[in-house]
Structure formats: structure tokens, C-alpha cells
Amino acid sequence: MPGWEAFDATLLRAADELHGDDCLSDATYAALTARYDAQQLLDVVFTVGQYHTVSMALNSLRVQRDDGVTGVPMPDRD
């Protein structure tokens, strides 16, 4: 990811993979474990999972954004 430090880009890729595939790729897993111990790897997975859960709840329960929050589209609710 241009403009990001290599390991920061790895963390972003991990979040994208967990969000999209519910799993880390072998390459991302290897990059994380090269720097992180087991506890830190668990922290990555559970932090992404927690934010995913919170966003699902807020979106499903139709919680409105605070005034002034812009820049992120609201989900379609057909």
C-alpha cells in the first residue's frame, strides 16, 4: 500500500482480509507472526472482529451518526 510503512500496510491488509474473507491469508499470517507473538496476533484478530461486530450492530439497529460525521457512506438498506 503506497504511503504506508510496510508493517502498517500488513495490519491494514489483515483487517481487509478478516473483514472480507473471515481469515488471514498465509502471506499475511507469516508477515504478522514475523513480528508479533501469539498474544499480539490474537489481539489483531479480536480487535478487527470486535469492530466488525459493533459496526454490524450499529448499522442493523439504524443508529444515526453524530452531527458533523462525514466522509463514509451509509450502507444501503433495501
N, CA, C and O atoms as a Tinker XYZ file with bonds, in Angstrom:
   312  protein
     1  N      0.849000   -1.167000    0.000000    73     2
     2  CA     0.000000    0.000000    0.000000    64     1     3
     3  C      0.898000    1.234000    0.000000    63     2     4     5
     4  O      1.620000    1.495000    0.963000    81     3
     5  N      0.841000    1.970000   -1.072000    73     3     6
     6  CA     1.704000    3.142000   -1.177000    64     5     7
     7  C      1.458000    4.140000   -0.051000    63     6     8     9
     8  O      0.317000    4.397000    0.335000    81     7
     9  N      2.542000    4.692000    0.465000    73     7    10
    10  CA     2.429000    5.707000    1.502000    64     9    11
    11  C      2.394000    5.166000    2.923000    63    10    12    13
    12  O      2.433000    5.944000    3.875000    81    11
    13  N      2.321000    3.865000    3.085000    73    11    14
    14  CA     2.271000    3.253000    4.408000    64    13    15
    15  C      3.594000    2.560000    4.696000    63    14    16    17
    16  O      4.229000    2.015000    3.793000    81    15
    17  N      4.001000    2.584000    5.945000    73    15    18
    18  CA     5.133000    1.766000    6.362000    64    17    19
    19  C      4.769000    0.301000    6.121000    63    18    20    21
    20  O      3.594000   -0.061000    6.179000    81    19
    21  N      5.752000   -0.532000    5.855000    73    19    22
    22  CA     5.490000   -1.919000    5.458000    64    21    23
    23  C      4.620000   -2.671000    6.467000    63    22    24    25
    24  O      3.673000   -3.351000    6.074000    81    23
    25  N      4.927000   -2.557000    7.757000    73    23    26
    26  CA     4.146000   -3.325000    8.721000    64    25    27
    27  C      2.764000   -2.721000    8.931000    63    26    28    29
    28  O      1.804000   -3.452000    9.174000    81    27
    29  N      2.647000   -1.400000    8.842000    73    27    30
    30  CA     1.322000   -0.774000    8.916000    64    29    31
    31  C      0.443000   -1.262000    7.764000    63    30    32    33
    32  O     -0.748000   -1.511000    7.950000    81    31
    33  N      1.030000   -1.397000    6.581000    73    31    34
    34  CA     0.293000   -1.922000    5.435000    64    33    35
    35  C     -0.131000   -3.368000    5.684000    63    34    36    37
    36  O     -1.212000   -3.782000    5.263000    81    35
    37  N      0.715000   -4.130000    6.363000    73    35    38
    38  CA     0.365000   -5.511000    6.708000    64    37    39
    39  C     -0.848000   -5.538000    7.637000    63    38    40    41
    40  O     -1.743000   -6.365000    7.461000    81    39
    41  N     -0.886000   -4.656000    8.605000    73    39    42
    42  CA    -2.042000   -4.597000    9.510000    64    41    43
    43  C     -3.314000   -4.204000    8.760000    63    42    44    45
    44  O     -4.382000   -4.754000    9.027000    81    43
    45  N     -3.212000   -3.266000    7.832000    73    43    46
    46  CA    -4.383000   -2.896000    7.033000    64    45    47
    47  C     -4.840000   -4.058000    6.167000    63    46    48    49
    48  O     -6.038000   -4.312000    6.042000    81    47
    49  N     -3.885000   -4.765000    5.567000    73    47    50
    50  CA    -4.226000   -5.929000    4.765000    64    49    51
    51  C     -4.896000   -6.997000    5.637000    63    50    52    53
    52  O     -5.856000   -7.638000    5.208000    81    51
    53  N     -4.397000   -7.182000    6.839000    73    51    54
    54  CA    -5.003000   -8.149000    7.761000    64    53    55
    55  C     -6.455000   -7.767000    8.049000    63    54    56    57
    56  O     -7.337000   -8.625000    8.021000    81    55
    57  N     -6.705000   -6.503000    8.321000    73    55    58
    58  CA    -8.076000   -6.063000    8.586000    64    57    59
    59  C     -8.968000   -6.288000    7.371000    63    58    60    61
    60  O    -10.101000   -6.751000    7.507000    81    59
    61  N     -8.463000   -5.963000    6.187000    73    59    62
    62  CA    -9.237000   -6.173000    4.967000    64    61    63
    63  C     -9.552000   -7.654000    4.753000    63    62    64    65
    64  O    -10.676000   -8.014000    4.401000    81    63
    65  N     -8.552000   -8.502000    4.968000    73    63    66
    66  CA    -8.761000   -9.941000    4.784000    64    65    67
    67  C     -9.757000  -10.491000    5.798000    63    66    68    69
    68  O    -10.646000  -11.265000    5.441000    81    67
    69  N     -9.614000  -10.104000    7.032000    73    67    70
    70  CA   -10.540000  -10.592000    8.063000    64    69    71
    71  C    -11.956000  -10.118000    7.776000    63    70    72    73
    72  O    -12.912000  -10.874000    7.950000    81    71
    73  N    -12.097000   -8.887000    7.345000    73    71    74
    74  CA   -13.417000   -8.345000    7.035000    64    73    75
    75  C    -14.022000   -9.037000    5.812000    63    74    76    77
    76  O    -15.207000   -9.370000    5.803000    81    75
    77  N    -13.214000   -9.248000    4.796000    73    75    78
    78  CA   -13.739000   -9.789000    3.553000    64    77    79
    79  C    -13.801000  -11.297000    3.479000    63    78    80    81
    80  O    -14.725000  -11.855000    2.888000    81    79
    81  N    -12.813000  -11.970000    4.080000    73    79    82
    82  CA   -12.703000  -13.418000    3.939000    64    81    83
    83  C    -12.868000  -14.184000    5.253000    63    82    84    85
    84  O    -12.912000  -15.415000    5.253000    81    83
    85  N    -12.960000  -13.467000    6.359000    73    83    86
    86  CA   -13.038000  -14.087000    7.687000    64    85    87
    87  C    -11.814000  -14.933000    8.008000    63    86    88    89
    88  O    -11.885000  -15.844000    8.833000    81    87
    89  N    -10.694000  -14.637000    7.361000    73    87    90
    90  CA    -9.480000  -15.410000    7.570000    64    89    91
    91  C     -8.282000  -14.624000    7.037000    63    90    92    93
    92  O     -8.406000  -13.839000    6.097000    81    91
    93  N     -7.130000  -14.848000    7.650000    73    91    94
    94  CA    -5.888000  -14.255000    7.148000    64    93    95
    95  C     -5.285000  -15.160000    6.087000    63    94    96    97
    96  O     -5.315000  -16.383000    6.217000    81    95
    97  N     -4.737000  -14.559000    5.036000    73    95    98
    98  CA    -4.011000  -15.344000    4.036000    64    97    99
    99  C     -2.715000  -15.857000    4.663000    63    98   100   101
   100  O     -2.267000  -15.346000    5.690000    81    99
   101  N     -2.129000  -16.853000    4.047000    73    99   102
   102  CA    -0.861000  -17.383000    4.541000    64   101   103
   103  C      0.222000  -16.309000    4.554000    63   102   104   105
   104  O      1.018000  -16.239000    5.491000    81   103
   105  N      0.252000  -15.472000    3.517000    73   103   106
   106  CA     1.279000  -14.428000    3.430000    64   105   107
   107  C      1.118000  -13.397000    4.547000    63   106   108   109
   108  O      2.101000  -12.988000    5.164000    81   107
   109  N     -0.107000  -12.984000    4.802000    73   107   110
   110  CA    -0.345000  -12.004000    5.865000    64   109   111
   111  C     -0.058000  -12.611000    7.224000    63   110   112   113
   112  O      0.538000  -11.963000    8.084000    81   111
   113  N     -0.476000  -13.844000    7.421000    73   111   114
   114  CA    -0.200000  -14.536000    8.682000    64   113   115
   115  C      1.305000  -14.609000    8.928000    63   114   116   117
   116  O      1.769000  -14.338000   10.035000    81   115
   117  N      2.058000  -14.972000    7.907000    73   115   118
   118  CA     3.519000  -15.062000    8.048000    64   117   119
   119  C      4.126000  -13.706000    8.368000    63   118   120   121
   120  O      5.030000  -13.610000    9.198000    81   119
   121  N      3.638000  -12.661000    7.719000    73   119   122
   122  CA     4.167000  -11.314000    7.977000    64   121   123
   123  C      3.866000  -10.869000    9.403000    63   122   124   125
   124  O      4.707000  -10.242000   10.047000    81   123
   125  N      2.686000  -11.184000    9.894000    73   123   126
   126  CA     2.331000  -10.806000   11.262000    64   125   127
   127  C      3.153000  -11.588000   12.284000    63   126   128   129
   128  O      3.658000  -11.016000   13.250000    81   127
   129  N      3.285000  -12.899000   12.067000    73   127   130
   130  CA     3.998000  -13.718000   13.053000    64   129   131
   131  C      5.500000  -13.479000   13.035000    63   130   132   133
   132  O      6.201000  -13.867000   13.970000    81   131
   133  N      5.996000  -12.848000   11.987000    73   131   134
   134  CA     7.412000  -12.482000   11.969000    64   133   135
   135  C      7.717000  -11.390000   12.989000    63   134   136   137
   136  O      8.859000  -11.233000   13.421000    81   135
   137  N      6.694000  -10.646000   13.365000    73   135   138
   138  CA     6.883000   -9.531000   14.300000    64   137   139
   139  C      6.080000   -9.692000   15.591000    63   138   140   141
   140  O      6.507000   -9.220000   16.645000    81   139
   141  N      4.943000  -10.341000   15.521000    73   139   142
   142  CA     4.041000  -10.442000   16.666000    64   141   143
   143  C      4.097000  -11.835000   17.287000    63   142   144   145
   144  O      4.278000  -12.838000   16.596000    81   143
   145  N      3.934000  -11.868000   18.619000    73   143   146
   146  CA     3.807000  -13.162000   19.291000    64   145   147
   147  C      2.337000  -13.596000   19.239000    63   146   148   149
   148  O      1.492000  -12.894000   18.683000    81   147
   149  N      2.052000  -14.747000   19.818000    73   147   150
   150  CA     0.699000  -15.307000   19.754000    64   149   151
   151  C     -0.343000  -14.369000   20.357000    63   150   152   153
   152  O     -1.429000  -14.220000   19.795000    81   151
   153  N     -0.038000  -13.734000   21.485000    73   151   154
   154  CA    -0.990000  -12.824000   22.123000    64   153   155
   155  C     -1.290000  -11.622000   21.221000    63   154   156   157
   156  O     -2.441000  -11.207000   21.092000    81   155
   157  N     -0.261000  -11.080000   20.610000    73   155   158
   158  CA    -0.460000   -9.926000   19.733000    64   157   159
   159  C     -1.268000  -10.317000   18.492000    63   158   160   161
   160  O     -2.094000   -9.537000   18.016000    81   159
   161  N     -1.032000  -11.512000   17.975000    73   159   162
   162  CA    -1.811000  -11.974000   16.831000    64   161   163
   163  C     -3.282000  -12.133000   17.211000    63   162   164   165
   164  O     -4.168000  -11.766000   16.440000    81   163
   165  N     -3.538000  -12.675000   18.387000    73   163   166
   166  CA    -4.918000  -12.756000   18.879000    64   165   167
   167  C     -5.533000  -11.366000   19.009000    63   166   168   169
   168  O     -6.701000  -11.166000   18.673000    81   167
   169  N     -4.754000  -10.414000   19.491000    73   167   170
   170  CA    -5.247000   -9.037000   19.631000    64   169   171
   171  C     -5.672000   -8.459000   18.280000    63   170   172   173
   172  O     -6.700000   -7.787000   18.188000    81   171
   173  N     -4.886000   -8.718000   17.238000    73   171   174
   174  CA    -5.244000   -8.234000   15.901000    64   173   175
   175  C     -6.580000   -8.825000   15.475000    63   174   176   177
   176  O     -7.491000   -8.096000   15.084000    81   175
   177  N     -6.693000  -10.144000   15.551000    73   175   178
   178  CA    -7.907000  -10.816000   15.081000    64   177   179
   179  C     -9.126000  -10.377000   15.892000    63   178   180   181
   180  O    -10.174000  -10.086000   15.315000    81   179
   181  N     -9.005000  -10.327000   17.210000    73   179   182
   182  CA   -10.158000   -9.967000   18.035000    64   181   183
   183  C    -10.504000   -8.486000   17.949000    63   182   184   185
   184  O    -11.674000   -8.125000   18.077000    81   183
   185  N     -9.529000   -7.631000   17.737000    73   183   186
   186  CA    -9.825000   -6.203000   17.566000    64   185   187
   187  C    -10.604000   -5.975000   16.280000    63   186   188   189
   188  O    -11.609000   -5.265000   16.280000    81   187
   189  N    -10.150000   -6.569000   15.190000    73   187   190
   190  CA   -10.883000   -6.441000   13.931000    64   189   191
   191  C    -12.281000   -7.034000   14.077000    63   190   192   193
   192  O    -13.258000   -6.441000   13.621000    81   191
   193  N    -12.379000   -8.192000   14.706000    73   191   194
   194  CA   -13.677000   -8.828000   14.905000    64   193   195
   195  C    -14.620000   -7.988000   15.746000    63   194   196   197
   196  O    -15.814000   -7.916000   15.457000    81   195
   197  N    -14.095000   -7.354000   16.779000    73   195   198
   198  CA   -14.930000   -6.509000   17.637000    64   197   199
   199  C    -15.478000   -5.308000   16.873000    63   198   200   201
   200  O    -16.659000   -4.981000   16.987000    81   199
   201  N    -14.611000   -4.648000   16.090000    73   199   202
   202  CA   -15.089000   -3.515000   15.294000    64   201   203
   203  C    -16.104000   -3.965000   14.257000    63   202   204   205
   204  O    -17.064000   -3.247000   13.974000    81   203
   205  N    -15.905000   -5.137000   13.692000    73   203   206
   206  CA   -16.854000   -5.681000   12.724000    64   205   207
   207  C    -18.207000   -5.913000   13.397000    63   206   208   209
   208  O    -19.248000   -5.553000   12.847000    81   207
   209  N    -18.189000   -6.505000   14.570000    73   207   210
   210  CA   -19.425000   -6.766000   15.311000    64   209   211
   211  C    -20.139000   -5.474000   15.675000    63   210   212   213
   212  O    -21.354000   -5.367000   15.509000    81   211
   213  N    -19.402000   -4.506000   16.166000    73   211   214
   214  CA   -20.009000   -3.224000   16.541000    64   213   215
   215  C    -20.631000   -2.549000   15.319000    63   214   216   217
   216  O    -21.741000   -2.023000   15.398000    81   215
   217  N    -19.920000   -2.564000   14.193000    73   215   218
   218  CA   -20.471000   -1.915000   13.002000    64   217   219
   219  C    -21.734000   -2.623000   12.511000    63   218   220   221
   220  O    -22.677000   -1.969000   12.066000    81   219
   221  N    -21.757000   -3.962000   12.591000    73   219   222
   222  CA   -22.974000   -4.689000   12.203000    64   221   223
   223  C    -24.138000   -4.299000   13.107000    63   222   224   225
   224  O    -25.251000   -4.085000   12.626000    81   223
   225  N    -23.893000   -4.206000   14.391000    73   223   226
   226  CA   -24.962000   -3.849000   15.326000    64   225   227
   227  C    -25.454000   -2.425000   15.077000    63   226   228   229
   228  O    -26.660000   -2.189000   15.005000    81   227
   229  N    -24.535000   -1.488000   14.947000    73   227   230
   230  CA   -24.933000   -0.093000   14.737000    64   229   231
   231  C    -25.698000    0.073000   13.431000    63   230   232   233
   232  O    -26.704000    0.781000   13.384000    81   231
   233  N    -25.225000   -0.580000   12.369000    73   231   234
   234  CA   -25.914000   -0.475000   11.086000    64   233   235
   235  C    -27.278000   -1.147000   11.135000    63   234   236   237
   236  O    -28.257000   -0.587000   10.641000    81   235
   237  N    -27.361000   -2.328000   11.716000    73   235   238
   238  CA   -28.622000   -3.066000   11.763000    64   237   239
   239  C    -29.659000   -2.390000   12.630000    63   238   240   241
   240  O    -30.852000   -2.446000   12.331000    81   239
   241  N    -29.219000   -1.750000   13.701000    73   239   242
   242  CA   -30.149000   -1.090000   14.619000    64   241   243
   243  C    -30.438000    0.350000   14.224000    63   242   244   245
   244  O    -31.115000    1.085000   14.942000    81   243
   245  N    -29.904000    0.740000   13.052000    73   243   246
   246  CA   -30.176000    2.067000   12.472000    64   245   247
   247  C    -29.716000    3.218000   13.360000    63   246   248   249
   248  O    -30.357000    4.268000   13.404000    81   247
   249  N    -28.620000    3.021000   14.057000    73   247   250
   250  CA   -28.076000    4.081000   14.901000    64   249   251
   251  C    -27.571000    5.194000   13.986000    63   250   252   253
   252  O    -26.792000    4.948000   13.066000    81   251
   253  N    -28.018000    6.402000   14.247000    73   251   254
   254  CA   -27.629000    7.551000   13.432000    64   253   255
   255  C    -26.259000    8.068000   13.848000    63   254   256   257
   256  O    -25.874000    7.988000   15.014000    81   255
   257  N    -25.547000    8.590000   12.889000    73   255   258
   258  CA   -24.236000    9.173000   13.170000    64   257   259
   259  C    -24.391000   10.467000   13.951000    63   258   260   261
   260  O    -25.421000   11.139000   13.899000    81   259
   261  N    -23.338000   10.786000   14.670000    73   259   262
   262  CA   -23.303000   12.078000   15.347000    64   261   263
   263  C    -23.255000   13.189000   14.315000    63   262   264   265
   264  O    -22.761000   12.991000   13.205000    81   263
   265  N    -23.768000   14.358000   14.678000    73   263   266
   266  CA   -23.712000   15.518000   13.789000    64   265   267
   267  C    -22.263000   15.808000   13.411000    63   266   268   269
   268  O    -21.362000   15.741000   14.247000    81   267
   269  N    -22.058000   16.128000   12.150000    73   267   270
   270  CA   -20.734000   16.509000   11.679000    64   269   271
   271  C    -19.876000   15.368000   11.179000    63   270   272   273
   272  O    -18.801000   15.616000   10.632000    81   271
   273  N    -20.310000   14.118000   11.344000    73   271   274
   274  CA   -19.527000   12.982000   10.858000    64   273   275
   275  C    -19.827000   12.819000    9.370000    63   274   276   277
   276  O    -20.972000   12.604000    8.973000    81   275
   277  N    -18.780000   12.924000    8.560000    73   275   278
   278  CA   -18.937000   12.818000    7.113000    64   277   279
   279  C    -17.825000   11.951000    6.535000    63   278   280   281
   280  O    -16.908000   11.541000    7.248000    81   279
   281  N    -17.917000   11.678000    5.242000    73   279   282
   282  CA   -16.822000   11.025000    4.541000    64   281   283
   283  C    -16.934000    9.525000    4.405000    63   282   284   285
   284  O    -16.158000    8.918000    3.667000    81   283
   285  N    -17.880000    8.906000    5.098000    73   283   286
   286  CA   -18.065000    7.463000    4.981000    64   285   287
   287  C    -19.529000    7.229000    4.611000    63   286   288   289
   288  O    -20.429000    7.653000    5.335000    81   287
   289  N    -19.767000    6.552000    3.482000    73   287   290
   290  CA   -21.161000    6.363000    3.069000    64   289   291
   291  C    -21.921000    5.457000    4.021000    63   290   292   293
   292  O    -21.364000    4.525000    4.602000    81   291
   293  N    -23.186000    5.747000    4.165000    73   291   294
   294  CA   -24.065000    4.886000    4.956000    64   293   295
   295  C    -24.421000    3.667000    4.103000    63   294   296   297
   296  O    -24.508000    3.775000    2.880000    81   295
   297  N    -24.626000    2.517000    4.732000    73   295   298
   298  CA   -24.986000    1.315000    3.962000    64   297   299
   299  C    -26.381000    1.433000    3.356000    63   298   300   301
   300  O    -27.271000    2.073000    3.916000    81   299
   301  N    -26.547000    0.794000    2.187000    73   299   302
   302  CA   -27.871000    0.717000    1.582000    64   301   303
   303  C    -28.726000   -0.231000    2.416000    63   302   304   305
   304  O    -28.254000   -1.271000    2.876000    81   303
   305  N    -29.972000    0.137000    2.601000    73   303   306
   306  CA   -30.889000   -0.702000    3.380000    64   305   307
   307  C    -32.147000   -0.934000    2.574000    63   306   308   309
   308  O    -33.163000   -0.269000    2.774000    81   307
   309  N    -32.069000   -1.875000    1.672000    73   307   310
   310  CA   -33.233000   -2.184000    0.827000    64   309   311
   311  C    -34.201000   -3.054000    1.546000    63   310   312
   312  O    -35.238000   -3.414000    0.990000    81   311
